[in-house]
Amino acid sequence: MISACRTSLFSVVSTSGRRDYNGTVRSLKSSVTRSTLETSSPKKVATETAASKSSGTGSFVKDHPFKFQLGVATVKTSAADMVAQVVAEQKSFDEIDWRRNGLFVVFGFTYLGCFQYWLMVTKYRHWFPTMDRFAKLSFAEKLKDTAGMMDAMKMVLFDVTIHLPVLYFPTYYAVKEFVGGQSWNPTDWVRDGVTKYANNAKEDLTAMIKLWGPSDCIQFVLPVHIRLPFRHVVSFFWTAYVSFTRGAIEEDEEKKAD
């Protein structure tokens, strides 16, 4: 009887001890885990926040390509003209020709932002059916895609032989007449603009080929949603050149004085 009680007592004590030991171990593990999480969570939160911001910006560009490139085109065109006036022409901020800057804002928004997107994304999809598929390939895969490469070359040729010389320059000069001229007759804008373009065509087209030929070879192999933003970045330097060489708006008094 005494032996049985002793055995039972030892069993209870042993079980209780094991429970206390296991509870202590679990408590220590829980404390260590909480401490580790508290230490690492700021880093994790910071990393996740940075990744979220980066992902948010990238997804906006991809999900809203038209809006993004329209804003870039408008702001870039105005900024490029201001750089040309302040840096190249060495004007003070008070001397900036805001009427001339307005020309570039109007042109950047309507032609570069709206029309170019319609032409180079909407219409190119119909004219060059491999465009979207080709744009998603890796560079190595693009080199093996004969049909895609041919369409990309056609896009470059269309840009430098039809779009820029036949559409871009006449439109730019006509918009310049609309902003800077005294006539409200659209026929006068087109006639005077085309006349000025014809006088400057050799110099304008030579500069155009030198810049946009190589640039187009890069643009038309990029993913579709960043093609126009890339073009607008290159166009910043082109716009500064056009602003410096063709941006000045002559007043009627100056013409009469001449």
VENTAUR-V741768 format. One record per pair of residues at least 4 apart in sequence whose C-alpha atoms are under 7 Angstrom apart, sorted by the first residue. I is the first residue (numbers start at 0). J is the second residue. If there is no record, write none. Layout:
i j
I J
I J
This chain:
i j
0 4
1 5
2 6
3 7
4 8
5 9
6 10
7 11
8 12
9 13
10 14
11 15
12 16
13 17
14 18
15 19
16 20
17 21
18 22
19 23
20 24
21 25
22 26
23 27
24 28
25 29
26 30
27 31
28 32
29 33
30 34
31 35
32 36
33 37
34 38
35 39
36 40
39 43
40 44
41 45
42 46
43 47
44 48
45 49
46 50
47 51
48 52
49 53
50 54
51 55
52 56
53 57
54 58
55 59
56 60
57 61
58 62
59 63
60 64
60 67
61 224
63 67
64 68
64 224
65 69
66 70
67 71
68 72
68 112
68 227
68 228
69 73
69 108
69 112
69 113
70 74
71 75
71 228
71 231
72 76
72 107
72 108
72 111
72 112
72 231
73 77
73 104
73 107
73 108
73 112
74 78
75 79
75 235
76 80
76 103
76 104
76 107
76 235
76 238
77 81
77 100
77 103
77 104
78 82
79 83
79 235
79 238
79 239
80 84
80 100
80 238
80 239
80 242
81 85
82 86
82 239
83 87
83 88
83 239
83 242
83 243
84 88
84 89
84 90
84 95
85 89
85 90
85 91
90 94
90 95
91 95
96 100
97 101
98 102
99 103
99 246
99 247
99 248
100 104
101 105
102 106
102 175
102 178
103 107
104 108
105 109
106 110
106 111
106 171
106 174
107 111
107 112
108 112
108 113
109 113
109 114
110 114
110 115
111 115
112 116
113 117
114 118
115 119
116 120
116 121
117 121
117 122
118 122
118 123
119 123
120 124
122 126
123 127
124 128
124 130
127 150
129 133
129 147
129 150
130 134
130 147
131 135
131 223
132 136
133 141
133 147
134 220
134 221
134 222
134 223
135 222
136 140
136 141
137 141
138 142
139 143
140 144
141 148
144 148
145 149
146 150
147 151
148 152
149 153
150 154
151 155
151 219
151 220
152 156
153 157
154 158
155 159
155 215
155 216
156 160
157 161
157 162
158 162
158 163
159 163
159 164
159 208
159 212
160 164
161 165
162 166
162 167
163 167
163 168
164 168
164 204
165 169
166 170
167 171
168 172
168 196
169 173
169 192
169 193
169 196
170 174
171 175
172 176
172 192
172 193
172 196
173 177
173 188
173 189
173 192
174 178
175 179
176 180
176 188
176 192
177 188
179 248
182 187
184 188
185 189
186 190
187 191
188 192
189 193
190 194
191 195
192 196
193 197
194 198
195 199
196 200
199 203
200 204
201 205
202 206
203 207
204 208
205 209
206 210
207 211
208 212
210 214
211 215
212 216
213 217
214 218
215 219
217 221
218 226
218 229
218 230
219 226
221 225
221 226
222 226
225 229
226 230
227 231
228 232
229 233
230 234
231 235
233 237
234 238
235 239
236 240
237 241
238 242
239 243
240 244
241 245
241 246
242 246
249 253
249 254
250 254
251 255
252 256
253 257
